[in-house]
Amino acid sequence: MKKKLNINRRDFINGFALSLTAGTTLSPFELLANENLALSSAYYPPAMTGMRGSHKGSYEIAHSLAWAGTKFDEPKHQTDTKYDLIVVGGGLSGLSAAYFYRQRYGKDAKILVIDNHDDFGGHAKRNEFTVDGEKLIGYGGSQSIDTPSSYSAPAKKLLKDIGVITERFYDYYDQDFFGARNLKRGLYFSNDLYGKDHVVENLLRAHLDKNDNDLIDILSKFPLANESKIALINLLKSKKNYLQDEPSLAKRIALMRATSYSDFLRKFVEVPEEVVLLYRDSHRGLWGVGWDALSTLEAYKANMPGTRYLDLEVKSANPHNMYDREEPYIFHFPDGNAGVARALVNKLIPDSMSVDTMEAQVKAKVDYNALDLKSSKVRIRLNSSVVKVEHTSNQRSVNVVYINNGKSYRVVGRHVVMACYNNMLPHLCPELPIEQKEALNYATKIPLVYMSIAVRNWRAFSNLGFHSITIPQPKLMHSFGLDFPVSMGDYNFPQNPNQPTILHGTYVPTDPDKGLSAKEQAINGRRQLYEISFAQFEHDIIEQMQGSLKGGGFDAERDIAGITVNRWPHGYAWEYNDYSDPAEYNPYNGPHIKGRARIGRISIANSDASAYAYVDGAIDAADRAVNEQLQLQVM
């Protein structure tokens, strides 16, 4: 009989686990129903574990509205004061919109931010654990500030204004941490697919300068057929132009765009299927889909094996090329971009944190009691699902109806910024033109799960010589490993393998090798995600970790201290995919431009409106939306 894991501070309720302050036994739903919630010091969402992200209570009303067309009662009378700006959505874009409006309109602006989750930040979510007396901080969504030098002027200024000084991360991020400890990337072949559990150095992206003997020695240990091993070695060492029979550059590019990288490996490189499947899922974490639904042109940009000598020069319409960064990928708070969200809230509602620097902010605890006070010019109202946004009869303001704890409320704003999931807008805004609704419906969100796994030590990684593990054809996580080695303020990344730490795992549900587009796979993946219980997540996480790390002495029952599953069925904003979207679509051209058009006193933000799933996409959308509304005041 399997023993129950010795995971502290957990209380399972129908597959949902939670952890609040020590000694708390109330569930999040009981807390939400508590009339004295605003006075309860127990309410602290970052410390909740179990099923987080789109947690129970955050999505049911939206699903009822979108799937069943449910109509909700609208209060006849206004239930709150009138605001200068109401922001629907408390993620990075919504918080940025509130900040921009207050900065440009004036500090007397009355602003209300409404969000359906129990915490602010949207996907920029903070996870906390206390393990053996040590406070651990991790991230459950939006990960890092990517290439800040490429940000627009308003986005750069916002970061500076809220005290996020990106240059300091060169001191805080230990770029030599893994190299100094000889920790490499690992590749895990699972017993259920390959007949035995086996972990080796991940050389699937090895370059030509890799020593031949080392390469062959490691690849020979792969549990593959000899034919596959030989094909894999040849693929990695090849300098061949597999498209040399097509002399026309334009036709080569067209062919590459129309051919998935998986099919390129099959048809042009002619490797066995076993090799194709080794690579298929390696890009899931970046694009939200595998190489069966990404083009060979994308693979060329990513410098994937077999494409390195295709003799092309391809310019990207991406605001910053993710493959040729001019800056290292180091701009990471211990809690990811929750650090940016917290910096925004600290500026909008100073009493919520009362700290002066981004370093002091890392270990500061937000006072959630201070977020929605009548005395504050800016208020953040959580656990509130908006169900209708419509202009008043005189067109001089906007009614916003929302549900909180089963009751309907109506607030009025002179201006509204919709910084929520853009696909919900046709269900929330009855005044949207049909053409705009159709444009909004073009895209969908990419489902995503970020798992934070608190462990009492990381000796297994040290013993094996790996800092992260990639898993081909994964049952759940396609990668997991040690977090970014960032120490800032009074928070220090664990230097010793005997210290507790947080491991980060990633899972993007897809439906591969069925001829489905990225969008179709996202929709199917989202359905899968809603059907997975926390208990199943826990089981699969443990199975994958135990199978891959047991050679380093890992014991799940002894070493795992807590698990938080940040489930985002509506995760990444849709970015145009040159394999399934028209070639001319990019962040500057596509249906999202028409979809984000202003509707009177209602403007549209969120990274969806930028077709760009990065922090600056969210900030730039907020900047544009606020400017649209402020211009109305001078018209």
N, C-alpha and C positions, 0 to 999 in steps of 0.2 A: 504493500500500500504506500502510495506516495505521501511523503510528509508535507504538511503545510509550510510554505516558506516563512522564515522568520523575518517578516518585513514590518518594521515598527510603524506605529501611528497610522494604521489602516483599518478601515471599517467597511466591509463589503456590503453593498445594498443593491441587490439585483444587478450585479455585474459592474457597479460603479463604486470606486473606492475614493475616499476623501481623507484629507489630513489638514486640520486647521491648527490653531494654536494648541499647545500641549494640554491634554485633558478635555478638549472639546469633543462632544459626542453628537452634536446636532448635524444633520445633513444640510447641504446647501439649500435644499428645498424648504426645510424647516426654518432655516435662517431667513430665507426670503419671505416667508410668511409671518415672521416675527414683527409685530407692529413697532417694537422698540429697536428695530434693526439699526437705525442711525446711531443708537447709543451703545451698540454692542461692539466691544473691542475684539470679539471673536471673529468678526467678519474680515478675512484677509485672504482673498482669492489666490495670490501667488503660492501659498503654502498648501493649497488643495492638490491632492494627487488623484490617481485613478484616471477616469475618462474626462479629459479637459478639452480645450479648444472649443469646438461647437458642442458644448455640454448640454445635457438634458435641461430643458427650460429655455434654451436660447433660439431654437429653430422651429418648434411646433407651430407657433402662430404663423410664421412665414410660410410654412408648408401648407397649412390650412388655407391660407389666402391664395397661394399660387396654384396649388393642386386641386382644391375643392371649390375655390371661388367663394369662400366663407365671407359673409358680411358681418361686420362688428358694429355694435352700438356706438353712435356718435353723441357725446354729451351735447345737450342743447346750449349749455352755457360754458364759457371759457373757464377752465379749471386752474389757471395759473396766470401770472402777470404776462404782459406783452413783452416780447424780446425784439431787439434789433436784428439778431441773427439766430436762427435755429439750424443746427447741424445734425443731420441724421447719419449716424455712424461715428463711433469714437475711436477709429483706428488712426494710423499716422496721417492719412489725408484729412480726416475730419478734425483732428486736433490741430493740424497745420492750418486748416481753414479758419478755425476759431482764433488762432494766433495771428494770422495775417489780417483778419478783419479787425481785431482789437488794436493791432499795431497801426493800421492805416485809417481806421475810423476814429479811434480815440479810446482812452482807457475807461471812459464812462459807458462804453458799449455794453449792453446787456445781452449775454450770449448763453444759449442752452445747447448742450451737446447731449444727444439721446443715443443710447446703444442697447442692443438686445442681450448682450453678454453680461456676466457678473463682474467683469473687469474691463478696464479701458485698454486701448492699444491695438484692438483688432487682432491681426495675426502676429503683431509684435508682442509676444506674451512672455512673461517672466515665470520661471519655475523655481521654487525653493524647496530644499530638504534640510533637515537637521540629522546628521549621522554621527553617532558616537560623540555628541556634543559639538560637532563642527557644522557651521552653517555653510551650505553649498548653494550656489546660484547658477542657474542654467537658463536656456531659452527654449521656448516651445513653438516658435514660428519664425517670423522674419529675422534673418540671420546676421547680416553685416551691412555696413555702409560700403557699397562697391564702387571703387574708382571715384572718390569724391572730387578729384580734379576736373572731371568731365561734367560736373553738375552745372545746371543753369545758374545764373547770377542770383535769382531769388532763393533757390535751394541752398546755395552756398551761404548766403546771408542768414537764412533761417537757422542753419546749424550753428553758425557763429553767434547769433543773437541769443540762442537758448543755452549757450555755453558748451556746445559739443565741438571741441578743438581736435580735429582729426589728426593733426601732426603729432600729437602726444602719443598716439598709438604705436609709433615707432619705438617708444620707450616701454610701453606697456605690453606689447605683443612680443613674446620671446621667439623670434624666427629661427633660432638655433636649437630650440628645446628638443625636438625629436631627433635631429641630426646628432646632437651632442650625446644622446643616449642610444644611438644606433637603432632607432625605431623606424621601421619601414612600413609600407602598405602591404597588407596581407590579402590573400585570396582564399576563400573557404569553399571547399567542395563538400557538400553535405552527403551524409550517409544515404538518405532516402533517394537521391538522384544518382550518386556516383558509387554506391556500394560501400563506402567507408567515409568517415569524417577525416578530412585532410586539409591542412592549412600550409600554404607556401607563399613565398614572396610574389606579389602581384606584378607580373611583367607583361601584362596585356598591352601596355602602352610603351614598352621599352623602345628606346631609340637605337639608331644604328651604332652609336658609340658604346653600347653595352658590350662588354667582353664576351666574345663568342662562346668560350668555354663555360663562363658563368651562366650565360643564357641557356645553353643546351643542358647544363647540369640541373638547373632549376626546372626547366620545362619538361625534362625527362621524368620528373617526379609527379607531374600532373596525372591524375587518374583518367587518362584518355586513351583511346585506341592509338596504336603506333602511327597509323595513317594521319590521324588528327594532330599528333605531336609534330610530325614532319611538316605538315601543312602550316601549322602555327609558327614554327621556326622560320619557314620560308617566307611567310607573310610578314613577319617582323623584320626580316633582313632584306626584303625585296626592295630594289630600286627601279622596278619596272613601271612604265606608264601603261596601265591597263586599258587606256582609251586611245592609244596611239593610232588605231585604225581610223579614227574620226579626225581628220585634219582641221575641220572648222571649229574655231573656238566657241562660236555661238551655239553650234549644235552639241558640242561637248557639254557646255553648261546646261543646255536644255535637257540633255540626256541625264546628267547628274541630278538635276532637280526632279526629274520624273522617276528616278530609281532610288528606292530606299537603300540605305547602307547595307542592310541585311541582304537584300537582293544583289547588290553589287558584289558582296563577298561570295554569294552563291554563283552568280552568272559570269562574272568577269574574272575574279580571283580563283574561283572554282575550289573553294575549301569545303571540307565535309561539314555537314549540318552541326555536328558537335562543336565546331569552332565558331560557327555563326551564333550559336546560342550562348557561347562564352561572352560574346560582346553585346548581345542584344539589349541587355538591361543596364549597361554601364552609364547611359546618359539620362536615366529616369529622373535622377535628382535635379537635373538642370532644366530639362524640357518637360518633365512630367509624362514622358512616353519613351518607349524604347526605340532602337534603331530600325525596327520593322515599320515605323511610321515617321521616320526622319530621313531626309534626303542624303544622297552621297555628297551633294554640295555642302550641306551642313557638316558632314563628316570631314570634308576637305578643310573647312574652316577650323575644325577641331583637331586637325592633324592626326586623324585616325589612321592606323596601319592600312596600307594598300592605296592610300590617296595622296601620299606625300610627294609623289613624282608625276602628278597629273598635269603639271605645267600650266597653272592658271594664275590669274590675278583677279581676285574677287573682292570688291569693296562691299562693306556691310552698311546697311541703313540704320543699324543699331546705334543709339546715342553713344554707347561705348562698347567696343568689341570685347566680349567676355573672354575671348581666347588670346588676345594680345594686349593685356592690361599694361598700362604704363606704371601702375602702382601695384605693390603687393596686396594680397587679399588679407589685410590685417586689421581693418577698422571695425573692431568687434568688441562690444561691451560684454562682460561676463553673462549678462542676460540678453545678449543679442540686441536687436533694435527696440526691445522694450526699454533699453536705456535712452533711446531717442524719444519714445513716447513719454517716459517719466520726466525727461527734461522739459518737454512741452507742458506737461501738467504742472510741473514745479513753477513754470513762468506764468501759466494761466491762473493757477490757484496756489499762491505761495504758501498758504497755511497748510497745504496738504503734505509738504515735505520739509520746507524751511531749511534748504541747504543752498550753498553758494557755488559749488563747483560740480563738474561731472564726476570727479573722483569721490567726493563726499556722498554723492547720490547713490553710488553702487550699493552700499550697505544700508542706506537710509530706508526706513519703513514708511510707506505711504499711509497717511491717516485717511481712510476711506470715509470717515464721518464728515470730513471737510469738503468732499466733492460736490455736494448738492445742498448748500446752505442758502437760505433766503438773503443773508447779508452779503453774499458774494456776487460780484458782477458777472462772473463766469461760473456756470454750474454744469456738472457732468452727471447725467441721470442714467444709471445702469439698470439692467434687468427690465428694460422697457422696449417693446417691439412696436415700431411704427406701422400702422395699417392704412393710413390715408394721408395724402398731402395734396391740398387743393386751395386755389386762391379764394379769398373772400369775395362776396358779390361785388364789392367796389374795386376789386383788383389792386388794392393798395397794401394788402398783406396776405399772409398765407396761413390757413388752418392746418395744424398737424395733429392727427389723432394717433394715440398710442395706447398699448395695453400694458399695465403693470400689475402683477399679482392678481390677474383675472378681472381687473377693472379698467374701464375706458376713461381716457383723459384727453382733453383738447387744449392745446396751447396755440398761441398766435405769434407769428414773427413777421417783421417787416421784410425780411429776406430769409431764404432757405438755401442751404447747400446740401445736396444729397451726396453724401460720401460713403454710401453703402454699396453692396453688391449691385452692379448696374442692371443685371438681368431681372432684379426685383422691381425696377422702376415702372414697367408697364402695369404691374399689379398695385402699385402704391399711388401713382399719379394719373388719375383719370383724364387729365387734360393733355396728355401726350398725343401728338399726331400719330396716325397709323404708320407713316413712313419712318418715324423715329423709333417706334416700337419694333418694327421689323429690323432696323439697324442694330438696336440693342440686343435683339435675339440672335444675332449672327454668332456671337461669342458665347463661351461658357467658361466657368472656372475649372482649374485643374485640381483634382482632389489630392490631398497631401496629409501625411501623418509624420509628426516629429515626436520621437520618444525620448524622454529623459529618464535615464536609469541610474539611480544612485547606488554606488557600490562602496563597500567598506575599505577597499584597496584596489590598486590596479597592477598587482604583482603578475597576474597572468599575461598581461600585455608586455611587461618588462621581460618576463621569462621567455616569451615567444619571440621577442624582438620586433613587435608590430605596434603601431599606434592606431591603426584602423583596419577594418576587415570589409572587403567587398564580397558579395555573394551572388554568383550567377544563378539565373532561374530561381529567384528566392521564393520561399514560402511566405515570408512577410518582409522583414527588413532586407533591403538590398545593400545596405551599408550601415556600419556602426563603428564607434571608436571613441577615443579620448576627445574631449572638447578642445577648443582653441586655447592655447597656453597664454592667457591674458591675466596679468596681475596689475591692479590699479587701486589707488586709494589704500584702504586698509584690507582690501581683499586680495588674497594670494592664491595663484594656481598651485595645486599640490605638486611639490617638487620630488617627493619621495614616493615610490610605489606602494609603501605601506599606508599612505594616507588615503582617506576617503575622497571620492571624486564623483563627477557626473559623466556618464557615457551618453553620447548622442546617437540615436538611431533614426533612419529615414525609411519611409515606406510610401511609395506612390502606387496606388492600385491601378492596374491597366488591364487590357484584354487583348494580349498580343497575338500576332501570327494568324489572324483571321481576316486580314484584308481590311480592317477597320481603320478609319482616319484617327488622328489624334483627338479630335472632338468627340467622335463616337466612343473611343476608349475612355475618355474622361467621364462621359455620361454613365457608361457601364461601370467604371471604377467607382464612381460615387455611389451607385446602388449597392455595390459590394460592401463599401465602407460602412454604410448604415446597418448592415446585417452582422457585423463583427462585434461581439460583446467584449467588454474589458477582460473577462476571464479568458477568452480565446486569444486576445492580444498577449496577455501575460504568459499563457502557455507557449505560444510560438516564440516570443522573445526569449524565454528561458531555454527552450529547445535549441534555438540558433546559437545563443551564447554558450551554452554548455557544450554543444557539439564542436564549436570552433575554438574555444578557449581551454578545454579540459587538459590539453597537452601542456598548458602553462600553469596547471594546478588550480584552475577555477572551479569553484563549487557554488552553484546558484543558491542553494539553500543557505549556505553560510555567508556568501559575499554580497548578495543583492539586498539592499536596505530599503528601496522604494522605487516605484515605477509611476511615471506620469505619461499618459498617452494623449498627446495634443492632436486631436482629430479635426482635420479641416476638410470636410467634403467640398466646400467652396474655398479652395486654397489660392494657388497662384492666379493672378490676372491672366487673361488670354493674350498670348503673344503670337503673332502671325507666323505660321509654319510654312516654309517655302515648298514643302512636299504636298500639302493639302490646301493651302490658301493661294489665291492669285499672287503672282510674283511681285506685282506692284504694291501689295499691301505691306505697310510698315508703320512704325509709331507716328508717322506724319501723314499717312494716307490709308484710309480704310473705313469700314462702316462705323467704327467707334467715333469718328469725327462728327458724323450726322447724329449718332446716338447721344452725344454729350451736349447737344445744342441747348442753349438756355430756353426755358419756358417761363417768360415773364420774370417774376421774382424768385424763380426756382432755377438754380444752377447745379451742374452735375460734376462731382469730383470722383475720388477713388482712383487707384492705379488702373482699374478697368478702363477708365476714360482716357488713359494714356496708352493703352495697349502695351503696357510695360510694367512687369512685375518687380519693380525695384523701388527703393525708398524715394529716389528722385522722381520716379513716375507718380508716386502718391503726392509728393510735395508740389510738383509742377501742376498737377490737376487742381490742387487746392488754390494755388496762386491764380490760375486762370479763372476759376469759379468765383473767387472773391472779387477779383477785378471786374468781372461781368456785373456783379451786383452793385458794386460801388459806383460804376459808371451810370447806373440808373438814377443815382441821386443828383447827377448834374445834367441829365437829359431834359 
